[in-house]
């Protein structure tokens, strides 16, 4: 490990890497040395807005978030090392996968950014899945595009470029309309052999009568896919000022292909080889299993995306996971404050999670619930209604409540993972990451029970996507000739990585299965809530 003086000299020389990820609730930037150690971080809390029936983020907030996170990082470097950042060797930008950012020939955004959270493309996703014989989820960019066509939205005729959030940020900083292949695989299906969009499916899409009315061609408006380590451009002077309005940062940094949060999660957990897998828990939850062979059937709950190197991955994605868990935890924090007790966030979660493990019944005491802040694709719930469900004889304790919230955070994805079990998809290891794993043991143990498999958590579990993006940027800048990403991760980045693996406890497994019986049986309660309690636009 580098000394304080060595780190300071590396910063002065610009031998550092920046990774930024635009998550659902936080824009986070991390700065690392070339030996992959995080030396500073900065963040910006943000939230999507519900406008005109759609979840979106304002473009101004994208840049405010990036600049604020970077400024906070700069301040941390100045405070800790008494130097300013003037140059950065390499950097990369990642974000929530999928979504819809459409621009005209003057580079003007045609409609507000439509995020992955919008479950509004059921008709188009179903039609395209049948056309391609390949699952097209509602979140995918092409589903949003085709739904806009079916809805006869006037902006469609003016589309000149279509990209994701990560692709948009990269484009503005480099002037390059490219995208990492993993993020690209959430826009349009990828051909593993060619490493680009599936030509047959492009032709099938173009042949649709409703598409032929437009002057653009689908393959001309999509960004160019690049594999990890590919030449994705450099930071321009305009880009440097966008990132650092103070003007201290110079142009020229190597910028890695922009990736989605699924790709950076695979990198951060060293899960890019065949038969490896990872699961990421946050606002949404998704598991990624790198496939040895194609699945036998097409499943609406299984996305086929790719690793940052283009290998096919079975992705099980649930729109909702830890949001309601966090909301209830904040409620307990407010109560503590009301009675005059100042509790840190880490202590709060440790206390509540310990109760879920040590002071709870295996099945959460008969409690059930749905942390659905938005529609849930896996369970076919069109809108979100967070619910706590209990019967008169349920044992309503804090321990059972918190165990229920952890269980329901894993509920929807369990349904999708059962499909992979039936397909006999094999994994050597599943690595978990996300904020819930910062509290030791508890979430890891209950996830192991939920999936009935070994779960590994690395020491870097809390680093997450921005660190994974920094690693991808260092691979782009420093890889040796013919060095694969697999080798770079296994032999260099994670060569001495510490981790802990937990196996499922049969009692917890049985408890989770009992919970799942109630979870599935109670889905009609969600539908009834949607019917009787219409959604209201939130005032932001």
C-alpha positions as MATLAB code, in Angstrom:
seq = 'XXXXXXXXXXXXXXXXXXXXXXXXXXXXXXXXXXXXXXXXXXXXXXXXXXXXXXXXXXXXXXXXXXXXXXXXXXXXXXXXXXXXXXXXXXXXXXXXXXXXXXXXXXXXXXXXXXXXXXXXXXXXXXXXXXXXXXXXXXXXXXXXXXXXXXXXXXXXXXXXXXXXXXXXXXXXXXXXXXXXXXXXXXXXXXXXXXXXXXXXXXXXXXXXXXXXXXXXXXXXXXXXXXXXXXXXXXXXXXXXXXXXXXXXXXXXXXXXXXXXXXXXXXXXXXXXXXXXXXXXXXXXXXXXXXXXXXXXXXXXXXXXXXXXXXXXXXXXXXXXXXXXXXXXXXXXXXXXXXXXXXXXXXXXXXXXXXXXXXXXXXXXXXXXXXXXXXXXXXXXXXXXXXXXXXXXXXXXXXXXXXXXXXXXXXXXXXXXXXXXXXXXXXXXXXXXXXXXXXXXXXXXXXXXXXXXXXXXXXXXXXXXXXXXXXXXXXXXXXXXXXXXXXXXXXXXXXXXXXXXXXXXXXXXXXXXXXXXXXXXXXXXXXXXXXXXXXXXXXXX';
ca = [
       0.000    0.000    0.000;
       1.218    3.486   -0.863;
       2.323    5.813    1.931;
       0.696    9.179    2.529;
       3.611   10.917    0.818;
       3.509    8.548   -2.162;
      -0.224    9.107   -2.527;
       0.253   12.866   -2.440;
       2.875   12.644   -5.184;
       0.572   10.432   -7.280;
      -2.163   13.054   -7.004;
       0.239   15.824   -8.023;
       1.404   13.776  -11.015;
      -2.149   12.895  -12.016;
      -1.522    9.145  -11.625;
      -5.015    8.583  -10.313;
      -8.343    7.255  -11.561;
     -11.854    8.639  -11.184;
     -14.983    6.531  -11.178;
     -18.462    8.070  -11.064;
     -21.793    6.294  -10.864;
     -25.241    7.850  -11.148;
     -27.318    5.644   -8.870;
     -31.019    5.898   -8.165;
     -30.550    7.953   -5.000;
     -26.907    9.024   -5.047;
     -24.349   10.301   -7.514;
     -21.061    9.029   -6.132;
     -17.496    9.723   -7.239;
     -14.416    7.867   -6.029;
     -10.757    8.602   -6.663;
      -8.252    5.749   -6.570;
      -4.538    5.320   -6.951;
      -3.212    3.004   -9.629;
      -3.068    0.200   -7.072;
      -6.884    0.409   -6.797;
      -7.065    1.959   -3.327;
      -9.795    4.541   -2.782;
      -8.268    7.770   -1.507;
     -11.301   10.063   -1.636;
     -14.998   10.052   -2.396;
     -17.757   12.554   -2.891;
     -21.485   12.245   -3.349;
     -24.709   14.046   -4.121;
     -28.108   12.872   -2.942;
     -30.859   13.097   -5.520;
     -34.212   11.577   -6.301;
     -36.345   10.962   -9.335;
     -39.416   13.123   -9.895;
     -42.846   11.829  -10.885;
     -43.947   14.132  -13.681;
     -46.870   13.631  -16.043;
     -47.081    9.985  -15.054;
     -43.362    9.305  -15.614;
     -40.303    8.924  -13.393;
     -37.531   11.267  -14.470;
     -34.447   13.221  -13.409;
     -33.903   16.786  -14.591;
     -30.892   17.278  -16.878;
     -29.746   20.163  -14.693;
     -29.630   17.782  -11.733;
     -27.404   15.382  -13.690;
     -24.724   18.058  -13.968;
     -25.315   19.466  -10.506;
     -24.916   15.960   -9.135;
     -21.706   15.294  -11.042;
     -20.152   18.639  -10.169;
     -21.153   18.426   -6.501;
     -19.832   14.893   -6.080;
     -16.566   15.870   -7.746;
     -16.265   19.076   -5.698;
     -16.770   17.106   -2.481;
     -14.086   14.693   -3.606;
     -11.740   17.578   -4.406;
     -12.266   19.046   -0.951;
     -11.495   15.721    0.689;
      -8.239   15.476   -1.262;
      -7.290   19.037   -0.313;
      -8.100   18.434    3.364;
      -6.215   15.134    3.549;
      -3.272   15.766    1.224;
      -3.016   19.581    0.936;
      -2.873   19.386   -2.860;
      -5.264   20.215   -5.690;
      -6.339   17.848   -8.450;
      -5.162   19.277  -11.746;
      -4.972   16.178  -13.921;
      -6.399   12.660  -13.863;
      -4.903    9.819  -15.848;
      -8.119    7.936  -16.517;
     -11.780    8.075  -15.610;
     -15.117    6.443  -16.343;
     -18.828    7.076  -15.883;
     -21.571    4.597  -15.152;
     -25.246    4.889  -14.329;
     -28.546    3.126  -13.948;
     -29.016    0.881  -16.960;
     -31.771    1.194  -19.533;
     -34.010    4.206  -19.895;
     -34.567    6.628  -22.722;
     -32.665    9.810  -23.612;
     -33.562   10.939  -27.142;
     -31.940   13.904  -28.909;
     -32.532   15.721  -32.172;
     -29.892   16.748  -34.739;
     -29.226   19.928  -32.740;
     -28.416   17.796  -29.677;
     -31.549   18.960  -27.871;
     -33.322   16.565  -25.528;
     -36.691   15.811  -27.084;
     -38.577   14.563  -24.011;
     -37.663   14.335  -20.314;
     -35.345   11.427  -19.429;
     -37.457    8.278  -18.964;
     -35.812    6.057  -16.378;
     -35.755    2.285  -15.941;
     -38.429    2.717  -13.265;
     -41.228    3.455  -15.733;
     -43.384    0.394  -16.300;
     -45.236    1.950  -19.243;
     -43.996   -0.133  -22.169;
     -45.896   -3.379  -21.692;
     -47.383   -3.359  -25.189;
     -44.114   -2.677  -27.000;
     -42.063   -5.043  -24.846;
     -44.521   -7.865  -25.527;
     -44.611   -7.230  -29.292;
     -40.824   -6.994  -29.609;
     -40.291  -10.119  -27.511;
     -42.522  -12.048  -29.930;
     -40.867  -10.478  -32.991;
     -37.306  -11.262  -31.859;
     -38.060  -14.456  -29.909;
     -35.885  -12.776  -27.298;
     -37.031  -11.162  -24.071;
     -37.281   -7.386  -24.291;
     -37.998   -6.023  -20.790;
     -40.060   -2.901  -20.283;
     -36.998   -1.026  -19.011;
     -34.980   -1.393  -22.218;
     -34.380    1.625  -24.431;
     -35.819   -0.061  -27.519;
     -39.026   -0.834  -25.609;
     -39.361    2.860  -24.731;
     -38.644    3.811  -28.328;
     -41.186    1.421  -29.803;
     -43.821    2.369  -27.229;
     -43.362    6.013  -28.221;
     -43.911    4.916  -31.828;
     -47.055    2.964  -30.914;
     -48.293    5.995  -28.965;
     -47.631    8.148  -32.045;
     -45.573   10.607  -30.037;
     -44.581   13.538  -32.224;
     -40.975   13.716  -31.003;
     -40.054   10.353  -32.542;
     -39.691   11.736  -36.066;
     -36.976   14.096  -34.838;
     -34.745   11.521  -33.140;
     -31.119   11.708  -34.209;
     -29.461    9.971  -31.237;
     -30.713    7.655  -28.507;
     -28.645    6.741  -25.473;
     -28.589    5.903  -21.756;
     -27.688    8.147  -18.832;
     -24.078    6.892  -18.757;
     -23.839    7.256  -22.518;
     -25.160   10.815  -22.322;
     -22.636   11.920  -19.693;
     -19.790   10.284  -21.629;
     -20.896   11.964  -24.855;
     -20.917   15.400  -23.250;
     -17.442   14.942  -21.760;
     -15.775   13.390  -24.819;
     -17.924   14.216  -27.878;
     -17.985   10.437  -28.536;
     -21.304    8.655  -29.140;
     -20.203    5.304  -27.756;
     -21.307    3.013  -24.950;
     -19.954    0.049  -23.024;
     -21.273   -3.225  -24.397;
     -22.875   -4.136  -21.078;
     -24.889   -0.912  -21.031;
     -25.610   -1.317  -24.746;
     -27.151   -4.727  -24.021;
     -29.855   -2.913  -22.045;
     -30.684   -0.822  -25.085;
     -30.920   -3.476  -27.809;
     -29.970   -7.188  -28.010;
     -26.273   -7.902  -28.561;
     -24.747  -10.555  -30.831;
     -22.022  -12.285  -28.812;
     -20.104  -13.253  -31.950;
     -19.902   -9.776  -33.489;
     -19.781   -7.738  -30.285;
     -22.396   -5.324  -31.577;
     -26.174   -5.101  -31.925;
     -27.897   -8.170  -33.347;
     -28.194   -7.443  -37.075;
     -31.142   -9.778  -37.681;
     -33.131   -8.057  -34.966;
     -32.152   -4.611  -36.235;
     -33.516   -5.638  -39.630;
     -36.689   -7.057  -38.073;
     -37.262   -3.811  -36.183;
     -36.657   -1.713  -39.308;
     -39.122   -3.824  -41.288;
     -42.033   -2.946  -38.992;
     -44.562   -0.842  -40.855;
     -44.909    1.601  -37.972;
     -41.136    2.166  -37.992;
     -40.774    2.683  -41.732;
     -42.557    6.052  -41.614;
     -39.445    7.639  -40.089;
     -36.340    8.870  -41.897;
     -33.908    7.469  -39.319;
     -32.594    3.899  -39.128;
     -32.373    2.196  -35.733;
     -28.706    1.235  -36.137;
     -27.800    4.859  -36.937;
     -29.365    6.411  -33.841;
     -27.873    3.994  -31.291;
     -24.427    4.574  -29.735;
     -21.546    2.341  -30.823;
     -20.941   -0.561  -28.385;
     -17.403   -1.001  -27.054;
     -15.946   -3.807  -24.965;
     -14.018   -3.092  -21.776;
     -10.648   -1.525  -22.579;
     -11.860   -0.132  -25.893;
     -10.938    3.329  -27.152;
     -13.811    5.504  -25.942;
     -12.118    8.892  -26.261;
     -10.547   11.492  -24.001;
     -11.777   14.266  -21.742;
     -12.213   17.412  -23.823;
     -11.660   20.960  -22.590;
     -15.422   21.447  -22.578;
     -15.785   18.198  -20.646;
     -13.162   19.224  -18.088;
     -15.081   22.435  -17.378;
     -18.351   20.502  -17.108;
     -16.812   18.197  -14.543;
     -14.832   20.881  -12.698;
     -16.279   24.377  -13.220;
     -13.425   25.849  -11.126;
     -11.124   25.278  -14.100;
      -8.400   23.435  -12.169;
      -8.821   20.150  -14.076;
      -7.048   19.883  -17.426;
      -8.290   17.937  -20.432;
      -6.820   14.756  -21.860;
      -7.777   11.978  -19.430;
      -8.389    8.557  -20.979;
     -12.072    7.765  -20.547;
     -13.286    4.168  -20.441;
     -16.425    3.028  -22.267;
     -19.420    4.116  -20.157;
     -21.109    1.220  -18.421;
     -24.333    0.430  -16.634;
     -24.517   -0.303  -12.936;
     -24.865   -4.011  -13.673;
     -21.500   -4.056  -15.438;
     -19.702   -2.126  -12.715;
     -21.242   -4.455  -10.155;
     -19.778   -7.449  -11.963;
     -16.365   -5.793  -12.011;
     -16.518   -4.746   -8.351;
     -17.278   -8.352   -7.356;
     -14.869  -10.055   -9.789;
     -17.799  -11.782  -11.471;
     -17.078  -11.533  -15.197;
     -16.065  -15.146  -15.924;
     -18.448  -17.907  -16.949;
     -20.150  -19.619  -13.983;
     -19.621  -16.591  -11.747;
     -22.438  -14.485  -10.416;
     -23.240  -11.488   -8.286;
     -26.230   -9.839   -6.742;
     -26.570   -6.106   -6.134;
     -29.009   -4.756   -3.556;
     -30.146   -1.140   -3.531;
     -33.241    0.756   -4.658;
     -33.646   -2.093   -7.129;
     -32.102   -5.547   -6.886;
     -30.565   -7.629   -9.623;
     -28.592  -10.807   -9.940;
     -26.161  -11.483  -12.768;
     -25.101  -15.010  -13.701;
     -22.543  -15.350  -16.517;
     -23.844  -18.168  -18.713;
     -22.013  -21.232  -19.968;
     -24.772  -21.932  -22.483;
     -27.924  -20.308  -23.776;
     -31.187  -20.778  -21.901;
     -33.615  -23.284  -23.374;
     -36.560  -20.885  -23.397;
     -37.416  -17.189  -23.472;
     -38.558  -15.849  -20.103;
     -40.171  -12.514  -19.375;
     -38.390  -12.378  -16.012;
     -34.901  -13.121  -17.359;
     -32.967  -10.436  -19.250;
     -30.090  -11.578  -21.422;
     -27.458   -8.851  -21.187;
     -23.660   -9.009  -21.264;
     -20.565   -8.568  -19.171;
     -18.358   -5.555  -19.992;
     -16.465   -7.969  -22.272;
     -19.573   -9.124  -24.136;
     -20.261  -12.546  -22.569;
     -23.975  -13.375  -22.184;
     -25.437  -12.927  -18.723;
     -28.769  -13.994  -17.267;
     -30.025  -10.960  -15.390;
     -32.899  -11.155  -12.944;
     -33.992   -7.599  -12.181;
     -36.605   -6.491   -9.672;
     -37.549   -2.814   -9.589;
     -37.918   -2.661   -5.811;
     -35.707   -3.766   -2.978;
     -34.319   -1.793   -0.047;
     -36.241    1.498   -0.295;
     -38.907    0.594    2.255;
     -36.306   -0.971    4.540;
     -34.492    2.363    4.527;
     -37.725    4.304    5.056;
     -38.591    2.322    8.173;
     -35.044    2.671    9.459;
     -35.328    6.460    9.093;
     -38.580    6.293   11.054;
     -36.765    4.635   13.950;
     -34.022    7.272   13.689;
     -36.661   10.011   13.981;
     -38.107    8.318   17.051;
     -34.652    8.141   18.623;
     -34.190   11.855   17.992;
     -37.585   12.663   19.517;
     -36.573   11.002   22.781;
     -33.253   12.817   22.787;
     -31.007   10.024   21.566;
     -28.522   10.801   18.789;
     -27.737    7.570   16.957;
     -25.349    7.211   14.042;
     -26.531    5.621   10.831;
     -24.173    2.672   11.233;
     -25.295    2.073   14.823;
     -28.950    2.345   13.798;
     -28.632   -0.282   11.087;
     -26.488   -2.521   13.279;
     -29.143   -2.443   16.024;
     -32.085   -3.053   13.704;
     -30.326   -5.721   11.664;
     -29.158   -7.534   14.795;
     -32.789   -7.645   15.910;
     -33.739   -9.190   12.562;
     -31.169  -11.913   13.127;
     -31.313  -12.558   16.868;
     -34.757  -11.386   18.043;
     -36.967  -12.596   15.214;
     -38.809  -15.764   14.271;
     -37.553  -17.651   11.200;
     -40.611  -16.657    9.118;
     -40.736  -13.066   10.442;
     -43.587  -13.866   12.818;
     -46.268  -14.081   10.160;
     -45.612  -10.573    8.869;
     -45.603   -9.793    5.179;
     -45.182   -6.724    3.041;
     -44.279   -5.196   -0.283;
     -41.667   -2.461   -0.588;
     -43.097   -1.486   -3.957;
     -42.326    2.158   -4.633;
     -42.870    1.535   -8.324;
     -44.407   -1.176  -10.457;
     -42.781   -4.580  -10.189;
     -42.132   -6.461  -13.415;
     -41.497   -9.885  -11.905;
     -44.791  -10.016  -10.014;
     -46.754   -8.137  -12.708;
     -47.703   -5.270  -10.390;
     -48.217   -2.147  -12.538;
     -47.701    0.547   -9.879;
     -46.080    0.927   -6.503;
     -47.875    0.859   -3.151;
     -45.515    0.173   -0.219;
     -47.469   -2.003    2.189;
     -47.049   -3.651    5.585;
     -49.375   -6.617    5.901;
     -50.111   -8.443    9.150;
     -52.833  -10.565   10.621;
     -54.256  -10.252   14.156;
     -52.151  -13.176   15.331;
     -48.916  -12.011   13.687;
     -46.110  -11.381   16.165;
     -45.453   -7.689   15.570;
     -41.994   -7.068   17.010;
     -39.092   -4.944   15.814;
     -37.058   -8.053   15.075;
     -39.816   -9.621   12.989;
     -40.529   -6.308   11.274;
     -36.915   -5.880   10.192;
     -36.594   -9.514    9.127;
     -39.734   -9.075    7.051;
     -38.264   -5.994    5.367;
     -35.080   -7.878    4.511;
     -37.107  -10.825    3.257;
     -39.379   -8.675    1.101;
     -36.321   -6.913   -0.326;
     -35.344  -10.352   -1.698;
     -38.883  -11.581   -2.490;
     -39.390  -10.595   -6.123;
     -35.930  -11.656   -7.239;
     -36.417  -15.072   -5.634;
     -39.248  -15.710   -8.085;
     -36.959  -14.960  -11.023;
     -34.070  -16.991   -9.623;
     -36.282  -20.076   -9.456;
     -36.378  -20.014  -13.253;
     -32.583  -20.272  -13.406;
     -32.734  -23.199  -10.990;
     -35.171  -24.947  -13.338;
     -32.826  -24.226  -16.277;
     -29.983  -25.793  -14.252;
     -27.833  -22.700  -14.594;
     -24.678  -23.423  -12.611;
     -22.542  -21.010  -10.632;
     -19.302  -21.469   -8.754;
     -19.923  -18.470   -6.552;
     -22.392  -15.619   -5.948;
     -20.915  -12.418   -4.574;
     -23.213   -9.849   -2.974;
     -22.748   -6.103   -2.849;
     -24.688   -3.072   -1.748;
     -25.206   -0.869    1.263;
     -27.119   -3.498    3.269;
     -23.942   -5.586    3.415;
     -21.969   -2.861    5.179;
     -23.617   -4.148    8.350;
     -21.782   -7.462    8.845;
     -23.384  -10.898    8.545;
     -27.123  -10.136    8.790;
     -28.241   -9.330    5.223;
     -25.689  -11.814    3.887;
     -27.072  -14.610    6.072;
     -30.706  -13.898    5.173;
     -29.914  -13.563    1.453;
     -28.183  -16.933    1.647;
     -31.389  -18.351    3.123;
     -33.559  -16.634    0.517;
     -31.599  -18.033   -2.437;
     -30.604  -21.233   -0.606;
     -27.014  -20.895   -1.770;
     -23.619  -19.751   -0.522;
     -23.201  -15.969   -0.541;
     -19.801  -14.269   -0.502;
     -19.220  -10.690    0.595;
     -15.887   -9.074   -0.183;
     -14.137   -6.476    1.895;
     -14.891   -4.055   -0.952;
     -18.648   -4.804   -0.806;
     -19.416   -1.229    0.165;
     -17.294    0.229   -2.651;
     -19.775   -0.705   -5.314;
     -20.298    0.725   -8.775;
     -18.148    3.872   -8.782;
     -15.141    1.860   -7.631;
     -15.910   -0.745  -10.298;
     -15.986    2.037  -12.886;
     -12.623    3.314  -11.669;
     -11.263   -0.221  -12.094;
     -12.590   -0.335  -15.665;
     -10.895    2.980  -16.393;
      -7.585    1.672  -15.021;
      -7.961   -1.399  -17.215;
      -8.494    0.852  -20.238;
      -5.386    2.899  -19.377;
      -2.979    0.289  -18.012;
      -3.823   -3.109  -19.503;
      -0.974   -5.027  -21.035;
      -1.181   -6.245  -24.615;
      -3.645   -9.150  -24.800;
      -4.405   -8.925  -21.060;
      -8.054   -9.881  -20.603;
     -10.341   -8.231  -18.101;
     -10.690  -11.642  -16.403;
      -6.934  -11.817  -15.815;
      -6.670   -8.158  -14.835;
      -9.286   -8.621  -12.127;
      -8.266  -12.038  -10.823;
      -4.476  -11.683  -10.971;
      -4.048   -7.983  -10.242;
      -7.039   -6.235   -8.655;
      -8.353   -9.043   -6.453;
      -5.173  -11.077   -6.020;
      -5.162  -10.528   -2.244;
      -8.813   -9.719   -1.691;
     -10.353  -10.777    1.628;
     -13.875  -12.167    1.642;
     -16.287  -14.142    3.772;
     -18.703  -16.813    2.577;
     -21.824  -17.897    4.458;
     -23.879  -21.011    3.753;
     -27.672  -21.156    4.176;
     -29.082  -22.143    7.576;
     -31.873  -24.732    7.036;
     -34.032  -23.050    9.685;
     -33.759  -19.681    7.934;
     -34.387  -21.337    4.554;
     -37.620  -22.878    5.839;
     -38.605  -19.554    7.391;
     -38.070  -17.696    4.133;
     -40.098  -20.262    2.168;
     -42.963  -19.783    4.627;
     -42.673  -16.035    4.126;
     -42.685  -16.480    0.337;
     -45.931  -18.442    0.511;
     -47.572  -15.417    2.155;
     -45.771  -13.029   -0.207;
     -47.110  -14.688   -3.357;
     -50.595  -15.251   -1.924;
     -50.882  -11.608   -0.887;
     -50.065  -10.021   -4.249;
     -53.778   -9.391   -4.784;
     -53.574   -6.968   -1.857;
     -51.167   -4.855   -3.925;
     -53.546   -4.899   -6.879;
     -56.446   -3.907   -4.627;
     -54.408   -1.020   -3.210;
     -53.673    0.235   -6.715;
     -57.342    0.040   -7.640;
     -58.696    1.742   -4.529;
     -55.867    4.216   -3.894;
     -55.067    6.002   -7.184;
     -51.547    7.357   -7.558;
     -50.970   11.039   -6.923;
     -48.240   13.122   -8.508;
     -45.635   13.966   -5.938;
     -44.841   17.610   -5.382;
     -41.096   18.033   -5.672;
];
